Amino acid sequence: MWKLVRARLWALVCGRGARRDSGMATSEYAVGLVAAAAFAVVLYKVVTSPEVSAELHSMVKRALDARM
C-alpha cells in the first residue's frame, strides 16, 4: 500500500498524471470578468455613497490632525 501511495505522490509532484485541461476556458474567463466588473460597480457605489464618503473624510481628517 505504501508503495502505491508513494508512487501516486511522486507522480503528482513530478507533474505526471496532471490534467491536460488545467487552465480556464474562454467562457470561464468571461464569467470571471463579468463578476469582477459587477463587484467593482457595487464597490464604487458603496464608496461614493454620502454616508461612506463622509466617514472616509472624517477618518482622513482625524489622521491628518493627529499628533504624536
mmCIF file of the N, C-alpha and C atoms, coordinates in Angstrom:
data_MODEL
# 
_entry.id   MODEL 
# 
loop_
_atom_site.group_PDB 
_atom_site.id 
_atom_site.type_symbol 
_atom_site.label_atom_id 
_atom_site.label_alt_id 
_atom_site.label_comp_id 
_atom_site.label_asym_id 
_atom_site.label_entity_id 
_atom_site.label_seq_id 
_atom_site.pdbx_PDB_ins_code 
_atom_site.Cartn_x 
_atom_site.Cartn_y 
_atom_site.Cartn_z 
_atom_site.occupancy 
_atom_site.B_iso_or_equiv 
_atom_site.pdbx_formal_charge 
_atom_site.auth_seq_id 
_atom_site.auth_comp_id 
_atom_site.auth_asym_id 
_atom_site.auth_atom_id 
_atom_site.pdbx_PDB_model_num 
ATOM 1   N N  . MET A 1 1  ? 0.816   -1.186 0.000   1.00 0.00 ? 1  MET A N  1 
ATOM 2   C CA . MET A 1 1  ? 0.000   0.000  0.000   1.00 0.00 ? 1  MET A CA 1 
ATOM 3   C C  . MET A 1 1  ? 0.865   1.258  0.000   1.00 0.00 ? 1  MET A C  1 
ATOM 4   N N  . TRP A 1 2  ? 1.933   1.251  0.818   1.00 0.00 ? 2  TRP A N  1 
ATOM 5   C CA . TRP A 1 2  ? 2.792   2.431  0.891   1.00 0.00 ? 2  TRP A CA 1 
ATOM 6   C C  . TRP A 1 2  ? 3.482   2.704  -0.433  1.00 0.00 ? 2  TRP A C  1 
ATOM 7   N N  . LYS A 1 3  ? 3.808   1.648  -1.172  1.00 0.00 ? 3  LYS A N  1 
ATOM 8   C CA . LYS A 1 3  ? 4.436   1.841  -2.477  1.00 0.00 ? 3  LYS A CA 1 
ATOM 9   C C  . LYS A 1 3  ? 3.482   2.537  -3.439  1.00 0.00 ? 3  LYS A C  1 
ATOM 10  N N  . LEU A 1 4  ? 2.204   2.183  -3.382  1.00 0.00 ? 4  LEU A N  1 
ATOM 11  C CA . LEU A 1 4  ? 1.207   2.803  -4.245  1.00 0.00 ? 4  LEU A CA 1 
ATOM 12  C C  . LEU A 1 4  ? 1.026   4.280  -3.892  1.00 0.00 ? 4  LEU A C  1 
ATOM 13  N N  . VAL A 1 5  ? 0.952   4.581  -2.587  1.00 0.00 ? 5  VAL A N  1 
ATOM 14  C CA . VAL A 1 5  ? 0.808   5.966  -2.137  1.00 0.00 ? 5  VAL A CA 1 
ATOM 15  C C  . VAL A 1 5  ? 2.031   6.772  -2.538  1.00 0.00 ? 5  VAL A C  1 
ATOM 16  N N  . ARG A 1 6  ? 3.216   6.214  -2.328  1.00 0.00 ? 6  ARG A N  1 
ATOM 17  C CA . ARG A 1 6  ? 4.442   6.911  -2.680  1.00 0.00 ? 6  ARG A CA 1 
ATOM 18  C C  . ARG A 1 6  ? 4.521   7.156  -4.191  1.00 0.00 ? 6  ARG A C  1 
ATOM 19  N N  . ALA A 1 7  ? 4.127   6.180  -4.978  1.00 0.00 ? 7  ALA A N  1 
ATOM 20  C CA . ALA A 1 7  ? 4.153   6.343  -6.436  1.00 0.00 ? 7  ALA A CA 1 
ATOM 21  C C  . ALA A 1 7  ? 3.172   7.414  -6.878  1.00 0.00 ? 7  ALA A C  1 
ATOM 22  N N  . ARG A 1 8  ? 1.996   7.438  -6.275  1.00 0.00 ? 8  ARG A N  1 
ATOM 23  C CA . ARG A 1 8  ? 0.982   8.446  -6.646  1.00 0.00 ? 8  ARG A CA 1 
ATOM 24  C C  . ARG A 1 8  ? 1.445   9.852  -6.264  1.00 0.00 ? 8  ARG A C  1 
ATOM 25  N N  . LEU A 1 9  ? 2.001   10.016 -5.074  1.00 0.00 ? 9  LEU A N  1 
ATOM 26  C CA . LEU A 1 9  ? 2.520   11.313 -4.652  1.00 0.00 ? 9  LEU A CA 1 
ATOM 27  C C  . LEU A 1 9  ? 3.670   11.756 -5.552  1.00 0.00 ? 9  LEU A C  1 
ATOM 28  N N  . TRP A 1 10 ? 4.551   10.824 -5.913  1.00 0.00 ? 10 TRP A N  1 
ATOM 29  C CA . TRP A 1 10 ? 5.667   11.162 -6.786  1.00 0.00 ? 10 TRP A CA 1 
ATOM 30  C C  . TRP A 1 10 ? 5.156   11.629 -8.153  1.00 0.00 ? 10 TRP A C  1 
ATOM 31  N N  . ALA A 1 11 ? 4.118   10.972 -8.652  1.00 0.00 ? 11 ALA A N  1 
ATOM 32  C CA . ALA A 1 11 ? 3.553   11.368 -9.943  1.00 0.00 ? 11 ALA A CA 1 
ATOM 33  C C  . ALA A 1 11 ? 2.928   12.753 -9.862  1.00 0.00 ? 11 ALA A C  1 
ATOM 34  N N  . LEU A 1 12 ? 2.273   13.071 -8.755  1.00 0.00 ? 12 LEU A N  1 
ATOM 35  C CA . LEU A 1 12 ? 1.676   14.390 -8.598  1.00 0.00 ? 12 LEU A CA 1 
ATOM 36  C C  . LEU A 1 12 ? 2.734   15.481 -8.474  1.00 0.00 ? 12 LEU A C  1 
ATOM 37  N N  . VAL A 1 13 ? 3.786   15.201 -7.736  1.00 0.00 ? 13 VAL A N  1 
ATOM 38  C CA . VAL A 1 13 ? 4.846   16.192 -7.537  1.00 0.00 ? 13 VAL A CA 1 
ATOM 39  C C  . VAL A 1 13 ? 5.622   16.421 -8.832  1.00 0.00 ? 13 VAL A C  1 
ATOM 40  N N  . CYS A 1 14 ? 5.885   15.385 -9.570  1.00 0.00 ? 14 CYS A N  1 
ATOM 41  C CA . CYS A 1 14 ? 6.675   15.495 -10.798 1.00 0.00 ? 14 CYS A CA 1 
ATOM 42  C C  . CYS A 1 14 ? 5.847   15.955 -11.984 1.00 0.00 ? 14 CYS A C  1 
ATOM 43  N N  . GLY A 1 15 ? 4.549   16.054 -11.821 1.00 0.00 ? 15 GLY A N  1 
ATOM 44  C CA . GLY A 1 15 ? 3.728   16.566 -12.903 1.00 0.00 ? 15 GLY A CA 1 
ATOM 45  C C  . GLY A 1 15 ? 3.165   15.502 -13.813 1.00 0.00 ? 15 GLY A C  1 
ATOM 46  N N  . ARG A 1 16 ? 3.550   14.275 -13.627 1.00 0.00 ? 16 ARG A N  1 
ATOM 47  C CA . ARG A 1 16 ? 2.973   13.218 -14.446 1.00 0.00 ? 16 ARG A CA 1 
ATOM 48  C C  . ARG A 1 16 ? 1.563   12.933 -13.953 1.00 0.00 ? 16 ARG A C  1 
ATOM 49  N N  . GLY A 1 17 ? 0.684   12.688 -14.840 1.00 0.00 ? 17 GLY A N  1 
ATOM 50  C CA . GLY A 1 17 ? -0.698  12.426 -14.459 1.00 0.00 ? 17 GLY A CA 1 
ATOM 51  C C  . GLY A 1 17 ? -1.502  13.696 -14.278 1.00 0.00 ? 17 GLY A C  1 
ATOM 52  N N  . ALA A 1 18 ? -0.900  14.837 -14.629 1.00 0.00 ? 18 ALA A N  1 
ATOM 53  C CA . ALA A 1 18 ? -1.613  16.107 -14.497 1.00 0.00 ? 18 ALA A CA 1 
ATOM 54  C C  . ALA A 1 18 ? -2.674  16.197 -15.586 1.00 0.00 ? 18 ALA A C  1 
ATOM 55  N N  . ARG A 1 19 ? -3.732  16.886 -15.281 1.00 0.00 ? 19 ARG A N  1 
ATOM 56  C CA . ARG A 1 19 ? -4.793  17.061 -16.267 1.00 0.00 ? 19 ARG A CA 1 
ATOM 57  C C  . ARG A 1 19 ? -4.321  17.963 -17.386 1.00 0.00 ? 19 ARG A C  1 
ATOM 58  N N  . ARG A 1 20 ? -4.748  17.654 -18.591 1.00 0.00 ? 20 ARG A N  1 
ATOM 59  C CA . ARG A 1 20 ? -4.348  18.468 -19.729 1.00 0.00 ? 20 ARG A CA 1 
ATOM 60  C C  . ARG A 1 20 ? -5.161  19.747 -19.824 1.00 0.00 ? 20 ARG A C  1 
ATOM 61  N N  . ASP A 1 21 ? -6.332  19.782 -19.208 1.00 0.00 ? 21 ASP A N  1 
ATOM 62  C CA . ASP A 1 21 ? -7.172  20.984 -19.250 1.00 0.00 ? 21 ASP A CA 1 
ATOM 63  C C  . ASP A 1 21 ? -7.069  21.741 -17.931 1.00 0.00 ? 21 ASP A C  1 
ATOM 64  N N  . SER A 1 22 ? -5.842  21.995 -17.508 1.00 0.00 ? 22 SER A N  1 
ATOM 65  C CA . SER A 1 22 ? -5.629  22.618 -16.206 1.00 0.00 ? 22 SER A CA 1 
ATOM 66  C C  . SER A 1 22 ? -5.865  24.119 -16.210 1.00 0.00 ? 22 SER A C  1 
ATOM 67  N N  . GLY A 1 23 ? -6.072  24.736 -17.373 1.00 0.00 ? 23 GLY A N  1 
ATOM 68  C CA . GLY A 1 23 ? -6.333  26.172 -17.439 1.00 0.00 ? 23 GLY A CA 1 
ATOM 69  C C  . GLY A 1 23 ? -7.814  26.463 -17.543 1.00 0.00 ? 23 GLY A C  1 
ATOM 70  N N  . MET A 1 24 ? -8.158  27.737 -17.478 1.00 0.00 ? 24 MET A N  1 
ATOM 71  C CA . MET A 1 24 ? -9.556  28.124 -17.605 1.00 0.00 ? 24 MET A CA 1 
ATOM 72  C C  . MET A 1 24 ? -9.924  28.261 -19.074 1.00 0.00 ? 24 MET A C  1 
ATOM 73  N N  . ALA A 1 25 ? -11.163 27.952 -19.365 1.00 0.00 ? 25 ALA A N  1 
ATOM 74  C CA . ALA A 1 25 ? -11.674 28.115 -20.721 1.00 0.00 ? 25 ALA A CA 1 
ATOM 75  C C  . ALA A 1 25 ? -12.092 29.566 -20.937 1.00 0.00 ? 25 ALA A C  1 
ATOM 76  N N  . THR A 1 26 ? -12.332 29.923 -22.176 1.00 0.00 ? 26 THR A N  1 
ATOM 77  C CA . THR A 1 26 ? -12.711 31.293 -22.508 1.00 0.00 ? 26 THR A CA 1 
ATOM 78  C C  . THR A 1 26 ? -14.004 31.690 -21.809 1.00 0.00 ? 26 THR A C  1 
ATOM 79  N N  . SER A 1 27 ? -14.959 30.771 -21.726 1.00 0.00 ? 27 SER A N  1 
ATOM 80  C CA . SER A 1 27 ? -16.219 31.092 -21.054 1.00 0.00 ? 27 SER A CA 1 
ATOM 81  C C  . SER A 1 27 ? -16.003 31.352 -19.566 1.00 0.00 ? 27 SER A C  1 
ATOM 82  N N  . GLU A 1 28 ? -15.065 30.638 -18.960 1.00 0.00 ? 28 GLU A N  1 
ATOM 83  C CA . GLU A 1 28 ? -14.777 30.876 -17.545 1.00 0.00 ? 28 GLU A CA 1 
ATOM 84  C C  . GLU A 1 28 ? -14.131 32.244 -17.344 1.00 0.00 ? 28 GLU A C  1 
ATOM 85  N N  . TYR A 1 29 ? -13.268 32.642 -18.284 1.00 0.00 ? 29 TYR A N  1 
ATOM 86  C CA . TYR A 1 29 ? -12.698 33.985 -18.221 1.00 0.00 ? 29 TYR A CA 1 
ATOM 87  C C  . TYR A 1 29 ? -13.791 35.042 -18.352 1.00 0.00 ? 29 TYR A C  1 
ATOM 88  N N  . ALA A 1 30 ? -14.735 34.811 -19.253 1.00 0.00 ? 30 ALA A N  1 
ATOM 89  C CA . ALA A 1 30 ? -15.823 35.772 -19.454 1.00 0.00 ? 30 ALA A CA 1 
ATOM 90  C C  . ALA A 1 30 ? -16.673 35.902 -18.203 1.00 0.00 ? 30 ALA A C  1 
ATOM 91  N N  . VAL A 1 31 ? -17.009 34.793 -17.574 1.00 0.00 ? 31 VAL A N  1 
ATOM 92  C CA . VAL A 1 31 ? -17.808 34.836 -16.342 1.00 0.00 ? 31 VAL A CA 1 
ATOM 93  C C  . VAL A 1 31 ? -17.028 35.530 -15.236 1.00 0.00 ? 31 VAL A C  1 
ATOM 94  N N  . GLY A 1 32 ? -15.745 35.236 -15.122 1.00 0.00 ? 32 GLY A N  1 
ATOM 95  C CA . GLY A 1 32 ? -14.915 35.891 -14.112 1.00 0.00 ? 32 GLY A CA 1 
ATOM 96  C C  . GLY A 1 32 ? -14.802 37.388 -14.349 1.00 0.00 ? 32 GLY A C  1 
ATOM 97  N N  . LEU A 1 33 ? -14.685 37.788 -15.599 1.00 0.00 ? 33 LEU A N  1 
ATOM 98  C CA . LEU A 1 33 ? -14.598 39.206 -15.935 1.00 0.00 ? 33 LEU A CA 1 
ATOM 99  C C  . LEU A 1 33 ? -15.898 39.934 -15.614 1.00 0.00 ? 33 LEU A C  1 
ATOM 100 N N  . VAL A 1 34 ? -17.026 39.322 -15.933 1.00 0.00 ? 34 VAL A N  1 
ATOM 101 C CA . VAL A 1 34 ? -18.323 39.938 -15.619 1.00 0.00 ? 34 VAL A CA 1 
ATOM 102 C C  . VAL A 1 34 ? -18.508 40.049 -14.109 1.00 0.00 ? 34 VAL A C  1 
ATOM 103 N N  . ALA A 1 35 ? -18.128 39.008 -13.371 1.00 0.00 ? 35 ALA A N  1 
ATOM 104 C CA . ALA A 1 35 ? -18.249 39.046 -11.917 1.00 0.00 ? 35 ALA A CA 1 
ATOM 105 C C  . ALA A 1 35 ? -17.353 40.129 -11.314 1.00 0.00 ? 35 ALA A C  1 
ATOM 106 N N  . ALA A 1 36 ? -16.136 40.262 -11.819 1.00 0.00 ? 36 ALA A N  1 
ATOM 107 C CA . ALA A 1 36 ? -15.219 41.291 -11.318 1.00 0.00 ? 36 ALA A CA 1 
ATOM 108 C C  . ALA A 1 36 ? -15.754 42.686 -11.623 1.00 0.00 ? 36 ALA A C  1 
ATOM 109 N N  . ALA A 1 37 ? -16.308 42.875 -12.808 1.00 0.00 ? 37 ALA A N  1 
ATOM 110 C CA . ALA A 1 37 ? -16.869 44.178 -13.162 1.00 0.00 ? 37 ALA A CA 1 
ATOM 111 C C  . ALA A 1 37 ? -18.073 44.509 -12.293 1.00 0.00 ? 37 ALA A C  1 
ATOM 112 N N  . ALA A 1 38 ? -18.926 43.529 -12.044 1.00 0.00 ? 38 ALA A N  1 
ATOM 113 C CA . ALA A 1 38 ? -20.090 43.760 -11.182 1.00 0.00 ? 38 ALA A CA 1 
ATOM 114 C C  . ALA A 1 38 ? -19.651 44.106 -9.760  1.00 0.00 ? 38 ALA A C  1 
ATOM 115 N N  . PHE A 1 39 ? -18.638 43.423 -9.258  1.00 0.00 ? 39 PHE A N  1 
ATOM 116 C CA . PHE A 1 39 ? -18.131 43.713 -7.927  1.00 0.00 ? 39 PHE A CA 1 
ATOM 117 C C  . PHE A 1 39 ? -17.542 45.118 -7.870  1.00 0.00 ? 39 PHE A C  1 
ATOM 118 N N  . ALA A 1 40 ? -16.838 45.521 -8.917  1.00 0.00 ? 40 ALA A N  1 
ATOM 119 C CA . ALA A 1 40 ? -16.252 46.865 -8.968  1.00 0.00 ? 40 ALA A CA 1 
ATOM 120 C C  . ALA A 1 40 ? -17.339 47.935 -8.962  1.00 0.00 ? 40 ALA A C  1 
ATOM 121 N N  . VAL A 1 41 ? -18.429 47.704 -9.684  1.00 0.00 ? 41 VAL A N  1 
ATOM 122 C CA . VAL A 1 41 ? -19.531 48.675 -9.710  1.00 0.00 ? 41 VAL A CA 1 
ATOM 123 C C  . VAL A 1 41 ? -20.167 48.787 -8.331  1.00 0.00 ? 41 VAL A C  1 
ATOM 124 N N  . VAL A 1 42 ? -20.403 47.661 -7.684  1.00 0.00 ? 42 VAL A N  1 
ATOM 125 C CA . VAL A 1 42 ? -21.006 47.686 -6.344  1.00 0.00 ? 42 VAL A CA 1 
ATOM 126 C C  . VAL A 1 42 ? -20.076 48.390 -5.362  1.00 0.00 ? 42 VAL A C  1 
ATOM 127 N N  . LEU A 1 43 ? -18.790 48.084 -5.421  1.00 0.00 ? 43 LEU A N  1 
ATOM 128 C CA . LEU A 1 43 ? -17.831 48.727 -4.527  1.00 0.00 ? 43 LEU A CA 1 
ATOM 129 C C  . LEU A 1 43 ? -17.771 50.228 -4.776  1.00 0.00 ? 43 LEU A C  1 
ATOM 130 N N  . TYR A 1 44 ? -17.794 50.648 -6.032  1.00 0.00 ? 44 TYR A N  1 
ATOM 131 C CA . TYR A 1 44 ? -17.788 52.071 -6.362  1.00 0.00 ? 44 TYR A CA 1 
ATOM 132 C C  . TYR A 1 44 ? -19.021 52.759 -5.797  1.00 0.00 ? 44 TYR A C  1 
ATOM 133 N N  . LYS A 1 45 ? -20.189 52.134 -5.938  1.00 0.00 ? 45 LYS A N  1 
ATOM 134 C CA . LYS A 1 45 ? -21.432 52.725 -5.419  1.00 0.00 ? 45 LYS A CA 1 
ATOM 135 C C  . LYS A 1 45 ? -21.381 52.855 -3.897  1.00 0.00 ? 45 LYS A C  1 
ATOM 136 N N  . VAL A 1 46 ? -20.820 51.857 -3.229  1.00 0.00 ? 46 VAL A N  1 
ATOM 137 C CA . VAL A 1 46 ? -20.746 51.903 -1.766  1.00 0.00 ? 46 VAL A CA 1 
ATOM 138 C C  . VAL A 1 46 ? -19.783 52.995 -1.322  1.00 0.00 ? 46 VAL A C  1 
ATOM 139 N N  . VAL A 1 47 ? -18.615 53.065 -1.941  1.00 0.00 ? 47 VAL A N  1 
ATOM 140 C CA . VAL A 1 47 ? -17.603 54.030 -1.518  1.00 0.00 ? 47 VAL A CA 1 
ATOM 141 C C  . VAL A 1 47 ? -18.032 55.463 -1.812  1.00 0.00 ? 47 VAL A C  1 
ATOM 142 N N  . THR A 1 48 ? -18.766 55.674 -2.890  1.00 0.00 ? 48 THR A N  1 
ATOM 143 C CA . THR A 1 48 ? -19.182 57.034 -3.237  1.00 0.00 ? 48 THR A CA 1 
ATOM 144 C C  . THR A 1 48 ? -20.523 57.422 -2.619  1.00 0.00 ? 48 THR A C  1 
ATOM 145 N N  . SER A 1 49 ? -21.105 56.554 -1.796  1.00 0.00 ? 49 SER A N  1 
ATOM 146 C CA . SER A 1 49 ? -22.347 56.934 -1.129  1.00 0.00 ? 49 SER A CA 1 
ATOM 147 C C  . SER A 1 49 ? -22.046 58.029 -0.104  1.00 0.00 ? 49 SER A C  1 
ATOM 148 N N  . PRO A 1 50 ? -23.009 58.878 0.184   1.00 0.00 ? 50 PRO A N  1 
ATOM 149 C CA . PRO A 1 50 ? -22.751 60.011 1.100   1.00 0.00 ? 50 PRO A CA 1 
ATOM 150 C C  . PRO A 1 50 ? -22.291 59.578 2.495   1.00 0.00 ? 50 PRO A C  1 
ATOM 151 N N  . GLU A 1 51 ? -22.874 58.516 3.018   1.00 0.00 ? 51 GLU A N  1 
ATOM 152 C CA . GLU A 1 51 ? -22.509 58.086 4.378   1.00 0.00 ? 51 GLU A CA 1 
ATOM 153 C C  . GLU A 1 51 ? -21.061 57.602 4.434   1.00 0.00 ? 51 GLU A C  1 
ATOM 154 N N  . VAL A 1 52 ? -20.684 56.747 3.501   1.00 0.00 ? 52 VAL A N  1 
ATOM 155 C CA . VAL A 1 52 ? -19.325 56.207 3.499   1.00 0.00 ? 52 VAL A CA 1 
ATOM 156 C C  . VAL A 1 52 ? -18.321 57.297 3.148   1.00 0.00 ? 52 VAL A C  1 
ATOM 157 N N  . SER A 1 53 ? -18.678 58.163 2.223   1.00 0.00 ? 53 SER A N  1 
ATOM 158 C CA . SER A 1 53 ? -17.786 59.252 1.848   1.00 0.00 ? 53 SER A CA 1 
ATOM 159 C C  . SER A 1 53 ? -17.521 60.176 3.035   1.00 0.00 ? 53 SER A C  1 
ATOM 160 N N  . ALA A 1 54 ? -18.559 60.491 3.775   1.00 0.00 ? 54 ALA A N  1 
ATOM 161 C CA . ALA A 1 54 ? -18.391 61.342 4.958   1.00 0.00 ? 54 ALA A CA 1 
ATOM 162 C C  . ALA A 1 54 ? -17.514 60.665 6.004   1.00 0.00 ? 54 ALA A C  1 
ATOM 163 N N  . GLU A 1 55 ? -17.699 59.372 6.192   1.00 0.00 ? 55 GLU A N  1 
ATOM 164 C CA . GLU A 1 55 ? -16.887 58.646 7.168   1.00 0.00 ? 55 GLU A CA 1 
ATOM 165 C C  . GLU A 1 55 ? -15.426 58.587 6.718   1.00 0.00 ? 55 GLU A C  1 
ATOM 166 N N  . LEU A 1 56 ? -15.187 58.379 5.439   1.00 0.00 ? 56 LEU A N  1 
ATOM 167 C CA . LEU A 1 56 ? -13.813 58.361 4.940   1.00 0.00 ? 56 LEU A CA 1 
ATOM 168 C C  . LEU A 1 56 ? -13.149 59.723 5.110   1.00 0.00 ? 56 LEU A C  1 
ATOM 169 N N  . HIS A 1 57 ? -13.884 60.793 4.824   1.00 0.00 ? 57 HIS A N  1 
ATOM 170 C CA . HIS A 1 57 ? -13.341 62.148 5.010   1.00 0.00 ? 57 HIS A CA 1 
ATOM 171 C C  . HIS A 1 57 ? -13.029 62.387 6.485   1.00 0.00 ? 57 HIS A C  1 
ATOM 172 N N  . SER A 1 58 ? -13.906 61.918 7.354   1.00 0.00 ? 58 SER A N  1 
ATOM 173 C CA . SER A 1 58 ? -13.682 62.075 8.791   1.00 0.00 ? 58 SER A CA 1 
ATOM 174 C C  . SER A 1 58 ? -12.431 61.318 9.233   1.00 0.00 ? 58 SER A C  1 
ATOM 175 N N  . MET A 1 59 ? -12.254 60.117 8.743   1.00 0.00 ? 59 MET A N  1 
ATOM 176 C CA . MET A 1 59 ? -11.082 59.318 9.118   1.00 0.00 ? 59 MET A CA 1 
ATOM 177 C C  . MET A 1 59 ? -9.795  59.976 8.630   1.00 0.00 ? 59 MET A C  1 
ATOM 178 N N  . VAL A 1 60 ? -9.792  60.481 7.408   1.00 0.00 ? 60 VAL A N  1 
ATOM 179 C CA . VAL A 1 60 ? -8.603  61.137 6.874   1.00 0.00 ? 60 VAL A CA 1 
ATOM 180 C C  . VAL A 1 60 ? -8.310  62.410 7.649   1.00 0.00 ? 60 VAL A C  1 
ATOM 181 N N  . LYS A 1 61 ? -9.337  63.165 8.004   1.00 0.00 ? 61 LYS A N  1 
ATOM 182 C CA . LYS A 1 61 ? -9.142  64.404 8.763   1.00 0.00 ? 61 LYS A CA 1 
ATOM 183 C C  . LYS A 1 61 ? -8.566  64.110 10.134  1.00 0.00 ? 61 LYS A C  1 
ATOM 184 N N  . ARG A 1 62 ? -9.100  63.074 10.802  1.00 0.00 ? 62 ARG A N  1 
ATOM 185 C CA . ARG A 1 62 ? -8.563  62.692 12.121  1.00 0.00 ? 62 ARG A CA 1 
ATOM 186 C C  . ARG A 1 62 ? -7.118  62.224 11.990  1.00 0.00 ? 62 ARG A C  1 
ATOM 187 N N  . ALA A 1 63 ? -6.783  61.514 10.933  1.00 0.00 ? 63 ALA A N  1 
ATOM 188 C CA . ALA A 1 63 ? -5.420  61.021 10.753  1.00 0.00 ? 63 ALA A CA 1 
ATOM 189 C C  . ALA A 1 63 ? -4.454  62.172 10.506  1.00 0.00 ? 63 ALA A C  1 
ATOM 190 N N  . LEU A 1 64 ? -4.877  63.172 9.736   1.00 0.00 ? 64 LEU A N  1 
ATOM 191 C CA . LEU A 1 64 ? -4.008  64.305 9.450   1.00 0.00 ? 64 LEU A CA 1 
ATOM 192 C C  . LEU A 1 64 ? -3.866  65.231 10.645  1.00 0.00 ? 64 LEU A C  1 
ATOM 193 N N  . ASP A 1 65 ? -4.876  65.292 11.487  1.00 0.00 ? 65 ASP A N  1 
ATOM 194 C CA . ASP A 1 65 ? -4.840  66.159 12.663  1.00 0.00 ? 65 ASP A CA 1 
ATOM 195 C C  . ASP A 1 65 ? -4.191  65.496 13.867  1.00 0.00 ? 65 ASP A C  1 
ATOM 196 N N  . ALA A 1 66 ? -3.868  64.236 13.778  1.00 0.00 ? 66 ALA A N  1 
ATOM 197 C CA . ALA A 1 66 ? -3.316  63.507 14.920  1.00 0.00 ? 66 ALA A CA 1 
ATOM 198 C C  . ALA A 1 66 ? -1.912  64.029 15.225  1.00 0.00 ? 66 ALA A C  1 
ATOM 199 N N  . ARG A 1 67 ? -1.621  64.058 16.509  1.00 0.00 ? 67 ARG A N  1 
ATOM 200 C CA . ARG A 1 67 ? -0.295  64.496 16.963  1.00 0.00 ? 67 ARG A CA 1 
ATOM 201 C C  . ARG A 1 67 ? 0.380   63.332 17.670  1.00 0.00 ? 67 ARG A C  1 
ATOM 202 N N  . MET A 1 68 ? 1.675   63.235 17.489  1.00 0.00 ? 68 MET A N  1 
ATOM 203 C CA . MET A 1 68 ? 2.408   62.153 18.136  1.00 0.00 ? 68 MET A CA 1 
ATOM 204 C C  . MET A 1 68 ? 3.090   62.656 19.373  1.00 0.00 ? 68 MET A C  1 
# 
